[in-house]
Amino acid sequence: MSGYIAIEGISRSFPSPTGSGAPTAVFEDLWFQMEKGEFVCVIGHSGCGKTTVLNILAGLDEPTTGYVIVDGREIAGPSLDRAVIFQGHALLPWRSVLGNVAYAVSSKWRDWSNAAVEAHARTYIERVGLKGSEAKKPAQLSGGMKQRVGIARALSIEPKILLMDEPFSALDALTRGTLQEEARRICVETGQTVFMITHDIDEAIYLADKIVLMTNGPGAQIAEIVVNPLPKHRERDSFHKHPLYYGLRNHLIDFLVTRSKTFAAEMAGQPFDRRRPPLVHPGVIAKAIDGEAGTQRGPSGPTLAASA
């Protein structure tokens, strides 16, 4: 399997809680690839192994079987080539905004002068809208501002892949929307490759180029990869008005509500190549005036399209 990032047949099993019996496989035989500069969101119910996959990509965990390749090299532990933004900000409380970001920069480029480190850190602090707050400590910041620092810190080391584990889930709706907008703008401008976990369908539609749908665990698998049909450059205040938005949203909701639970039974006895999960290109599923829908077969897999 080629690609800038390649997940090749990974599984992750954990011993039985009682110490006897067969191990439990959270997910099995996952195959997936990402191209450089892609923004990918993963959606699935709790327990399907989304965070475990992210931890494996980060080098914080190891697959029971399989491999993960980033830019031609197998992952073998944590690296500053990969940055993680967790749900919590994880800032160093004794360091200022500038100190937290500069610490990451100096860790990546140890031969840089203090002036070069500070200048680079300030560039990313300004990018997340915190210019003027460089001297503040985390205790002086709001929740949204702390996450901005976390984003600046992660992006400042210019990683090969940015890993995001529901980084906006604990924020209020207005702050969450603002940070989504800023994160997407920065990632598009810099061509950042992003792997993000979310439970928020609208967040996935707004941010992602592709949306990976995982079935329920244990024994979870990738059911399909949905290509976001919305324009690459989209605005948060108007993306929901795009004619393809509701078709895509309904498709994702239908998967989470129904197909994530029944997928294994649906595919029993049918050919399904886990090495090439179906690539789905949603079109307009229904016309607003009549609610009709149709399905066509596209060159890369099933394509949802409007009925004539």
N, C-alpha and C positions, 0 to 999 in steps of 0.2 A: 504494500500500500504506500503510495507516495503522498506528498503534502508537506507543508511547513511543519505541521504538528500531526503526528499519526498515532492513534491509539489502536494497538494491534492485539486483538483477542484477549483483553484483560478480564480477569475475574477477581473477586475479593471474597474470601470465606473467613468465617470466624468460628472458633471452637464452640461446641455445645455448652450452654451455661452450666449444665450439670457435670460437665467433664466426661460424659459418656455419650455415645451416639455420634452420628455423622455431623460434620461441620455444616454451618448454615452459609450458603452462598448468597450474599446480598445482591450481587449482579454477576452475570456470566457472559463470557465471550462477546465483549463489546468491541466493535470495530468502528472507527470514526476518524475522519481527517479534517483539518482546517488549513486554509491557505493564509499566507501572510497578509495581515491587514483586515482579516475578517473579524466581525463581532458576532459571537455565538452565544445564545442563551439556552440553558437547559431547564426543562420543566418536567416535573413529575411529583407524585405524592411523596410525603415523608416516608423514609424507609427504603427508597429505591436505590440509594447509594450515590446521590448527586454530589454531596460533600466529600464522600470517600474518593470519587473520581477526581475532584478538584485537589484533594490532598495528595493524591498520587501524582498529579501533574506538578504540584508544588514540590514534590520530593519529600513530603512529610509522612508519607505512607508508601508501602510497596504493594504491587498487585500480587495475588497468590499465583496467578499465571499470566503470561502475556508481557508485552513491552509497551513503553511510551517513548516516542522519538520526537525531539524538538530540534528543528534545524539540523537534521542529519545526525544527531547524537542522542543516545539512550539516556534517559533520566536516571541518575544514580545518587539521589539525595538533593537537599536544598541548594539553590544557587541564586546569585543576584541577577542571573539572566531571566528569572521569573519573580514577579512581585505579586503579593497577595493583599487584597483588601477584605478584611473580615467584617462581620456584622457590627462588632465593636471597633472603636477607633484604634485601640491599642497604642496610644501615645505614651511617651515617657513623660510622666507628670512633672519632673524637675527641669525639663527642657522647654524652652520657648517654642513658638511656631517655627521660627527660623532654625532653632537648634534641632528640632525633630527632623526636619527635612534635610538639613545639612549633614546630620549624622548618617543618613542613608547615602547621600551623595559621596561623603568621604569614605564610606565603607566600600563603595563600588570603584571609586577612582582614588586609590590611596596615595598616588604620587602628585595629586593636585595641590596647589597652594591653598591656604585658607581663604584668600581673596577669590580664587576661582570657584571653590566650593560654595562660598556664600553667594556669589553672583548667579551661579547655576540654580541654587536653591530658591533664590528670590524670583527667578524667572517662572518657576512652577507655582510658587505661592501667589504670584500675580495672576497666573492663568486660572486659578480656582477662585479668584475674587477676594483674596485676603491681604492685598497690599495695604499696608498701614497697621496690620495686626502682628507683624513679625515678632515683636517683643513680648506678646502675651503668652501666658502659661495655659495649659489645657483647662485648668480650673476656672479661667476667665472667659472661656469660650462656650457658646451654645453647642447643642448636639450636632447641628448641621455644620457649624464651623469646624468642629473636631473631625467630622468625616471629610471635610474639604482638605484639612491638613493630611489626613490619611491618603487621600487621592493624590495630593501633590507629592507626598513622600514616595508613593508607589511609582508614579509616573516619572519622577525626577531621576530615577536610575535607568530610565529608558530600557525597560525589560523587553525581551523577545516575546513574552506573553504576560499579559495582565490577568490575574485570576481574581474574580470577585464573587464572594459568598454572601449574597443578599445584603449588600452594603447599605442599602437605603431603607431596609424593612422597619427599623426602629424609629424612623423620623416621621414627623407629621406630614400630611399630604402636600402642603405647599412647599415645604423645604425639600421633600423627596422629589417633587417635580422639577424644582430649580436645579438640584444636583444631577438629576438624570440628564437635563438639558446641557449642563456644563460638561458632564462626563462624556456625553456623546460628541459634543463639539470638539473637545480636546482630542478624543480618540480618532475622529475623522481627520482633523487637521494634521495629526502626527502619524497617521497610518498605523496606529497601535493595534496589535492582535489581542483580542479579549475573549476569555472564556468565563461566562457569568452564570451563576445559579440564581433563579428567581422563582417565586410562586405567583408573581403578579403578571397576568397575561398582557395587560396594556403596557407594562414596562418592557416586556419582551418584544412586543410589536413595535414599540417606539425605538428601542435600542438596537435590536439584532438584525443582522443580515440573514442568519439562519437560526432556526429554533429546533433544538433536539428534544424529541418527546420520548420519555422513558416510561416503561410499563411499571406496574407495582412490584415491590419486592416482597419476599425474597425471590431470588432468581430473576431479577429485573433484566431487561434488555432494551436496546434502542428499537423502538417500533418504526419510527420514521424521522426524517429530517425535513422540516418545512422551510422552503425558501421564501423569505419575506418579499412580497411583490411591490411593496411601497418604495418610492424613490429613495436613493441613498441619502440625499440631502432633504430631510423632512423636518417640519417644525412641530414642536410639541403641542402648540395651541390649535393646530389644524390637521394633524395627521389622521385624526378620527373621522374627518370629513372625506377622506379619500374613498373612491368608489369600491376599492378592494378591501377596505378595513373590516367591515362587518363579516364578510365571507371568511376572512382569515381568523377573526376572533371567534366566530361560531365553530370553526373547525377545531381550534385549540380547546375550547370549552367542551365540545363533544368528546374529545379525546380524554380530558381529565375526568369528566363526569362518568363516562361509560367505557370507552375503548381501552383506557389504561388498565381496567380491571378484567376485561374480557378478551384482550388481544391474543393471549396464549391459546385460549379455546378457539378463537376465530381462525388462527393460523394452523391448528392441528391438522395434519394431513395435507397441508398445502405447501408448495415450495416457498421457502423464505431463506434467502442468503444473508446471514448475519454480517458477512463481510461487506455487503453493499445494501445497507438499509434503504428503503424506498425514499427517493428524493421527491418531495411533493411540492408542486407549484400551484398554490391556491389562486384561483381567479375569482370572479364575482359569482358566489354560490347562488345568490338569489337576487332577482330584481325587486326593488322596493315595492313596486306596484302590484306584483302578483305572487311573490314569495316562491316562485318556481325555481328548481335547481336541476343541474345535470352533471354528469361526470364523463370526462373524456380521458383517453390514454395519451400521455405525452411522450416525447422521445426519451426522457430520463425517469419515467415512472408515472404514477397516477397524477393527473392534473385535474383539479376541480375547476369547472368553468360554468359560466352562466348558460341557462337554457336559451334556445333561440326564441 
